[in-house]
Amino acid sequence: MISRKTVSKRIKVTKGGKLLRRVRGVSHNMAKKSAKSIQKKRKYSSVSKSDYKKIRALI
């Protein structure tokens, strides 16, 4: 089975099998956003349950 390279670069798989992704909205226009929201967006967030099967098939 061939993996989709774009998905495999963007999604991180943990030891337990969880899928982690970067939070959107961090690339530009940071002056408008509060410091609190910027700090929250630095962390990885987990993939939603509805998208888990789709993304797992692409990886």
N, C-alpha and C positions, 0 to 999 in steps of 0.2 A: 504494500500500500504506500502510495506517495504522499508525503506530508506537504501541506501548503506552507511555503517558506515565510510568507508574510505573517501568517498566524503564529507560526512557531517562534518568530522573532519578537512578537508582541506579547505573547502569553507565557507565563512562567509556571511550571508545574512543581509543586512542593513534594516533599518526601511522602506525605500522606495521600497525595493524589489530588489535592485541591488545585484549582486553576486561579492564578492571580493576574491582574491586569493593571495597567497604569490608569490613573484618574485623568479624565479629559479636562481640557481648558487650562493647561499650564504653559503652553508654548509662547504665547504673546499676550499683550494687553494686561500686564500684571499690575500696572499702576492703579487701575480701576478697582482691583480686588483687595479685600481686607487681608491683613497679615494672618489672621486666624484661618481664613479659607485657603490661603497659599500653603500654610503649614499642613493642613489636612490633605491637600492634594499631593504632597510629596510622597506619601505612603502608597503602597499597593493596596488595591481592594479586590475582593473575591468576585468571580464571575457569577452572575445570577443563575439560579437553578434552571430557568427556562432556556438559557443559552448553553448550558453545560454540555449537553449531548451533541449539539451542533459543532461546538468548538473542539470537543474531544475527538470527533470523527475527522476533523481537518488536521489535527496534530498527528 
